[in-house]
């Protein structure tokens, strides 16, 4: 009989990923990893990166470092530079935290670890497996938001953007890959439904050279909510569990407030502990 696969999906959300780190750190400490497939979107790819390295000692520090560093500046909207310098942040972080990529390879052991990326020209979701080369570039590409990041993210000579534009909650992808139980770490509360924000309209306005991407940005609410519909009404042979903050996180995408970040990290730990206690009772 074929084994029923389990998937772990981590949603993006910039600095809100501190909540996701709280969950995965708890999973590591409790030695919880029943998964066959790992799919990350935007910051979620980085959360999975450290989960698969099995490092918990300074994951909160990684988010605090991103907040305290000189990586966000809305002044740059007027000079054409990156508002969010994601390229420098990842490269600096690699030097500071020195990830051991060999541990990921050992811990995967034929499992799948995937980064979701959006192609600029075709505006379709692309799914890169960890076996592919230049993984750091693929993590960066998954978090490259229009407007905020002006420096191009290129893969095979083609420009890429944040995977959340075209597949923000890749539950259908996990199901297509054979996952029958899917855990989704969200950075929004369970009742959340996506509405178009002003940044979608600005992004579309500044993406005139990519008409399909422009349409994707203007349809992002429909794309996101369609994934929520799948989560709330999965196929009969699929179980989907959402690990969400109980209420709206205080941390925002670009938050630099250390106390808010620490608080939402603790919220993630509580949600994970509650989930694992529930499993123990079964």
Buried (B, 14 or more C-beta within 10 A) or exposed (E): EEEEBBBBBBBBBBBBBBBBBBBBBBBBBEEBBEBBBBBBBBBBBBBBBBBBBBBBEEBBEBBBBBBEBEBBBEEBBEEEEBBBBBBBBBEBBEEEBEBEBEBBEEBBEEBBBBBBBBBBEBBEBBBBEBEEEEBBBBBBBBBBBBBBBBBEBEBEEBBBBBBBBBBBBBBBBBBEBBBBBBBBBBBBEBEBEBEBEEBBEBBBEBBEEBEBBBEBBBBBBEBBBBBBEBBEEBEEEBBBEBBBBEEEBBBBBBBBEEEBBBBBBBBBBBBBBEBBEEEEEE
